[in-house]
Amino acid sequence: MDLSASERGRELQAAMWELMRGRVFPAEPEVAAFHAQHGPHAYPPIIEDLKRAARSAGLWNSFLPDVSGLSVLDYAYLAEISGWSPVLAPEAINGQAPDSGNMELLHLFGTPEQRRTWLDPLLAGEIRSAFAMSEPDVASSDARNIETSIRRDGEDYVVNGRKWWISGVADERCRVLIVMGKTDPQATAYRQQSMILVPMDAPGVTVERHLPLYGYQDQHGHSEMTFRNVRVPASTLLGGEGDGFALAQARLGPGRVHHAMRGIGMAERAVALMADRARSRVAFGKHLSDFGRTQDFLAESRIEIEQARLLVLKTAALIDTVGAKEARTEVAAIKVVVPRMAERVIGRAIEVFGAQGLSDDTPLAYFHSWARALRVVDGPDAVHLRSIAREELARERPYVG
């Protein structure tokens, strides 16, 4: 299996690093200062400069194969680079979650009207969106539990329910939600759910609160929302009634590759910071790099990153060649492997930095919170381990004995 990027992919990797070093990393302190003055959810104007630079470099919308011409494998390498600055860089290239997954859904399943209304401005970076699936009152890792109702009423659907951890809603540019709920509670288990497009300003849509992630409030937010008799035209249904599960699976395959590679990017930046700190910091008469414990940290981190990256690149290549459905075991595996790896690697870097690693003087504390969160986002480890185990039990073996 060839895991190398195409020639075009390699050119864009070089362009991405140029964008990161020339524009993204220098913008990080300016964005932090802006949020300190204007609040965590305010939109820093410098991001528009980053977006223009990304467009000029040919990096815009590179996550979407039919738009960029890149494979999932090609984009995986770009996603890793963006993970070195996981808030600004994905935003700069218009590949930030949940927009990237929502754009994929609209591109694959949207009607011409839905694409004109929502996909075109999303691809242009003019608006943002959110994906509303998880609910506070049920175990949403089993999406069959979802209780939000999407009821047909004449030429409309009426939505009622409560959602939370809906990323992107706090951003002032968020204009539309893709809401997953039940259209037919009497149908078979995986045909009860549907997805529908709900404008943020629709009457009955209420943002109840913005939830902190380990005490952090990022610009896009993670919000709790209620839907009270929200009426939208029947034409806003995405796909057909009962297609919700199938659409969700189509959305998750490439998206998990993106998340995983960004996690690897965070781990790589943590190792870079750890190595630099180890070379410069002196304790007990020696540089930290002279201590065997620090050397073990660096060596173990390198081994674990390389192992994780190979699995994710294999998964990306499988999605390109046989599709996400056939790569489902690998897709589940990278969802488990990468956040665990990143959490360990970033934790080691924090230990080398000591108390400074717990502060906002470095990105490590924020990275660590996100690495842990990724073990819950899009389903907890236990759900994916269960899926992998089922596949393993059903696997045919060339020999047993």
C-alpha positions in Angstrom: 0.0 0.0 0.0 1.4 3.4 -1.1 1.0 5.9 1.7 2.9 8.7 0.0 1.2 12.0 -1.0 0.7 12.9 -4.7 2.9 15.5 -6.3 0.2 18.1 -5.9 -0.3 17.0 -2.3 3.4 17.5 -1.6 3.3 21.0 -3.1 0.4 21.9 -0.8 2.3 20.5 2.2 5.1 23.0 1.5 2.5 25.8 1.0 0.8 24.8 4.2 4.1 25.0 6.2 4.8 28.4 4.6 1.4 29.6 5.8 1.9 28.2 9.3 5.3 29.8 9.8 4.6 33.0 8.0 1.1 33.8 9.1 -0.6 31.3 11.5 2.0 30.9 14.3 2.6 34.7 14.4 -1.1 35.3 14.7 -1.6 33.1 17.8 -0.6 35.8 20.4 -2.7 38.5 18.6 -5.7 36.2 18.6 -5.2 35.5 22.3 -4.9 39.2 23.1 -8.1 39.9 21.1 -10.1 37.3 23.0 -8.8 38.6 26.3 -10.1 42.0 25.5 -13.4 41.1 23.6 -14.4 37.7 25.1 -13.8 34.1 24.0 -16.5 34.0 21.3 -15.6 37.2 19.5 -14.3 36.8 15.9 -10.7 38.1 15.5 -10.4 40.2 12.3 -7.0 38.7 11.6 -8.6 35.4 10.7 -9.9 37.0 7.5 -6.3 37.8 6.7 -5.3 34.2 7.3 -8.2 33.0 5.0 -7.1 35.3 2.2 -3.5 34.0 2.5 -4.8 30.4 2.4 -6.9 31.1 -0.7 -3.8 32.6 -2.4 -1.8 29.5 -1.5 -4.3 27.1 -3.1 -5.2 25.6 0.3 -8.9 26.7 0.5 -11.4 23.9 0.9 -8.7 21.3 0.4 -10.6 18.8 2.6 -13.3 18.2 -0.1 -12.0 15.9 -2.9 -14.5 17.0 -5.5 -13.6 20.6 -5.0 -9.8 20.4 -4.3 -9.0 17.3 -6.5 -7.1 15.9 -3.5 -7.5 12.4 -2.1 -8.4 11.8 1.6 -4.7 10.6 1.9 -3.4 13.9 0.5 -5.6 15.9 2.8 -4.5 13.8 5.8 -1.0 15.3 5.6 -2.4 18.8 5.4 -4.7 18.1 8.4 -1.6 17.0 10.4 0.1 20.3 9.7 -3.0 22.2 10.7 -3.0 20.4 14.0 0.1 22.3 15.1 -2.3 25.2 15.5 -5.6 23.4 15.8 -7.9 26.4 16.2 -6.4 28.9 13.7 -5.1 26.7 10.9 -8.2 24.7 10.1 -10.2 27.9 10.2 -7.7 29.6 7.8 -8.1 26.8 5.2 -11.9 26.5 5.7 -11.5 23.0 7.1 -12.7 23.5 10.7 -15.1 21.0 12.2 -18.1 20.8 12.2 -18.2 22.9 9.0 -16.1 20.4 7.0 -18.4 17.5 7.8 -21.5 19.6 7.2 -20.2 20.7 3.8 -19.5 17.1 2.9 -23.1 16.2 3.8 -24.5 19.1 1.8 -22.3 18.3 -1.1 -23.2 14.6 -1.2 -26.9 14.7 -0.2 -28.2 18.3 -0.5 -30.7 19.4 -3.0 -29.8 22.1 -5.5 -31.7 24.6 -3.4 -30.0 23.5 -0.1 -26.6 23.8 -1.8 -27.3 27.3 -3.1 -28.6 28.4 0.3 -26.1 26.8 2.6 -23.3 25.0 0.9 -22.2 27.9 -1.4 -21.7 30.4 1.5 -20.0 27.7 3.6 -17.6 27.0 0.8 -17.0 30.7 0.4 -16.2 31.0 4.2 -19.0 33.6 4.6 -20.9 31.7 7.3 -20.4 28.9 9.8 -22.6 26.0 10.8 -23.2 23.4 13.5 -24.2 19.7 13.8 -26.8 19.0 16.5 -26.9 15.3 17.5 -25.9 14.8 21.2 -28.5 15.1 23.9 -28.1 15.6 27.7 -31.0 13.3 28.7 -29.9 10.1 26.8 -26.7 8.2 26.1 -26.1 9.7 22.7 -23.2 7.3 22.0 -26.1 5.0 21.0 -27.8 7.4 18.6 -30.9 5.2 18.6 -31.7 6.9 21.9 -32.0 10.3 20.5 -35.4 11.8 21.5 -35.6 15.0 19.5 -38.7 14.8 17.3 -38.9 15.9 13.7 -42.7 15.7 13.0 -44.3 16.3 9.5 -47.1 18.8 9.6 -48.4 19.6 6.1 -45.7 21.3 4.1 -43.5 21.7 7.2 -41.6 19.8 9.8 -41.8 20.7 13.4 -38.7 20.1 15.6 -38.8 19.7 19.4 -36.0 18.6 21.6 -32.9 19.5 23.6 -29.3 19.2 22.4 -25.9 19.9 23.9 -22.2 20.0 23.1 -23.2 21.5 19.8 -19.9 23.0 18.5 -19.9 26.2 16.5 -23.1 27.8 17.9 -21.3 30.5 19.9 -19.6 31.8 16.8 -21.5 34.9 15.6 -21.2 33.7 12.0 -23.2 30.4 12.7 -26.3 30.5 10.5 -27.5 26.9 10.1 -27.8 23.7 12.1 -28.0 20.2 10.8 -30.3 18.6 13.4 -30.6 14.8 13.9 -33.9 13.6 15.3 -36.7 11.0 15.0 -39.2 11.3 12.1 -40.7 7.8 12.7 -40.3 6.2 16.2 -42.1 3.1 14.9 -39.7 2.3 12.1 -36.8 -0.2 12.5 -34.0 1.0 14.8 -31.8 2.5 12.1 -34.6 4.0 10.0 -36.2 6.2 12.7 -33.8 9.1 12.5 -33.5 11.9 9.9 -31.4 15.1 9.5 -32.9 18.5 8.8 -31.5 21.9 8.1 -32.6 24.5 10.7 -31.6 28.2 10.4 -30.2 29.6 13.7 -32.7 32.4 13.6 -35.7 30.2 13.3 -38.4 30.9 15.9 -38.1 28.5 18.8 -34.3 27.9 18.6 -32.8 28.9 21.9 -29.1 28.8 23.0 -29.3 28.0 26.7 -25.6 28.2 27.6 -22.1 27.7 26.3 -20.4 24.8 27.9 -16.7 25.1 28.9 -14.3 22.3 28.0 -12.0 21.8 31.0 -12.6 25.4 31.8 -11.8 26.7 28.3 -14.3 28.6 26.2 -13.2 28.6 22.6 -14.4 31.0 19.9 -16.8 28.6 18.3 -18.2 27.3 21.6 -19.9 24.0 22.6 -23.5 24.9 23.5 -26.7 23.5 25.0 -29.8 24.3 22.9 -33.5 23.8 23.0 -35.9 23.5 20.0 -39.5 24.4 20.9 -42.0 23.9 18.0 -39.4 25.0 15.5 -41.2 25.0 12.1 -39.2 24.6 8.9 -40.2 23.8 5.4 -40.3 20.1 4.3 -37.7 21.0 1.7 -35.1 21.5 4.4 -35.0 17.7 5.1 -31.5 16.5 4.2 -31.8 13.3 2.2 -35.0 11.3 2.9 -36.9 10.3 6.0 -35.0 7.6 7.8 -31.7 8.4 6.2 -30.1 9.9 9.3 -27.9 7.0 10.3 -26.6 6.5 6.8 -25.8 10.2 6.5 -24.1 10.2 9.8 -21.8 7.3 8.8 -21.0 9.1 5.5 -20.0 12.2 7.5 -17.8 10.4 10.1 -15.3 8.4 8.0 -13.2 11.2 6.4 -14.0 13.5 9.4 -12.3 11.0 11.8 -9.2 11.0 9.6 -9.1 14.8 9.8 -9.5 14.8 13.6 -6.9 12.1 14.0 -4.3 13.8 11.9 -4.9 17.1 13.7 -4.3 15.2 17.0 -1.0 13.9 15.6 -0.1 17.5 14.7 -0.8 18.6 18.3 1.4 15.7 19.5 4.2 16.7 17.1 4.2 20.3 18.4 4.2 19.0 21.9 7.4 16.9 21.2 9.0 20.0 19.5 8.3 22.0 22.6 9.4 19.2 24.9 12.8 18.8 23.1 13.5 22.5 23.1 12.7 22.8 26.8 14.8 19.7 27.6 17.8 21.2 25.8 17.5 24.6 27.5 16.4 23.9 31.1 18.9 23.0 33.8 18.1 21.1 37.0 20.4 19.5 39.5 23.4 20.7 37.5 22.4 19.1 34.2 20.2 19.9 31.2 16.9 18.0 31.3 17.9 16.4 28.1 20.7 14.6 29.9 18.3 12.7 32.2 17.3 9.2 31.1 13.7 9.9 32.1 13.4 12.8 29.6 15.1 10.8 26.9 12.6 8.1 27.5 9.8 10.6 27.1 11.1 11.8 23.8 11.8 8.3 22.4 8.5 6.8 23.5 6.6 9.8 22.1 8.4 9.4 18.7 7.6 5.7 18.5 3.9 6.3 19.4 3.4 9.1 17.0 4.9 7.1 14.1 2.7 4.1 14.9 -0.4 6.2 15.1 0.3 8.1 11.9 0.8 4.9 9.9 -2.5 3.6 11.0 -4.3 6.9 10.1 -2.6 7.1 6.7 -3.6 3.5 6.0 -7.2 4.3 6.9 -7.1 7.3 4.6 -5.8 5.2 1.8 -8.5 2.6 2.4 -11.2 5.3 2.3 -9.8 6.4 -1.0 -9.7 2.9 -2.5 -12.6 0.9 -1.0 -14.7 3.5 0.9 -15.4 4.4 4.5 -17.8 1.5 5.0 -15.1 -1.1 4.2 -12.6 0.8 6.3 -14.9 0.9 9.3 -12.6 -1.1 11.6 -9.7 1.2 10.9 -11.9 4.3 11.2 -12.9 3.1 14.7 -9.3 2.2 15.6 -7.8 5.6 14.8 -10.6 7.2 16.9 -9.2 5.3 19.9 -5.5 5.2 19.1 -4.7 8.9 18.3 -6.4 10.7 21.2 -4.8 8.2 23.7 -1.4 8.7 22.1 -1.8 12.5 22.0 -2.9 12.6 25.6 0.2 10.7 26.7 2.6 12.7 24.6 1.2 16.1 25.5 1.2 14.9 29.2 4.9 14.1 29.0 5.6 17.6 27.5 3.7 19.2 30.4 5.8 17.2 32.9 9.0 18.5 31.3 7.7 22.1 31.4 6.6 21.7 35.0 4.2 24.3 36.3 4.6 26.4 33.1 3.0 23.5 31.2 -0.1 23.9 33.3 -0.5 27.6 32.3 -1.5 29.4 29.1 2.2 30.3 28.5 2.4 27.4 26.1 -0.4 25.6 24.1 0.2 22.4 26.0 -2.6 22.7 28.6 -5.2 23.5 25.9 -3.9 20.7 23.7 -4.1 18.2 26.6 -7.7 19.2 27.3 -8.6 18.6 23.7 -6.8 15.3 23.5 -8.9 14.1 26.4 -12.0 15.5 24.9 -11.4 13.7 21.6 -11.7 10.4 23.5 -15.4 11.4 23.9 -16.2 13.4 20.8 -17.9 11.4 18.0 -18.4 8.5 20.5 -16.3 7.4 23.5 -13.5 4.8 23.3 -15.8 2.1 24.7 -18.1 2.3 21.7 -15.4 2.0 19.1 -13.6 -0.8 21.0 -16.9 -2.6 21.0 -17.2 -2.2 17.2 -13.7 -3.4 16.6 -14.2 -6.4 18.9 -17.3 -7.4 16.9 -15.4 -7.3 13.7 -12.6 -9.3 15.3 -14.9 -12.0 16.5 -16.4 -12.3 13.0 -13.1 -12.3 11.2 -12.2 -15.4 9.2 -8.8 -16.8 10.1 -6.4 -18.7 7.8 -5.6 -21.1 10.7 -6.7 -21.7 14.3 -5.0 -24.3 16.4 
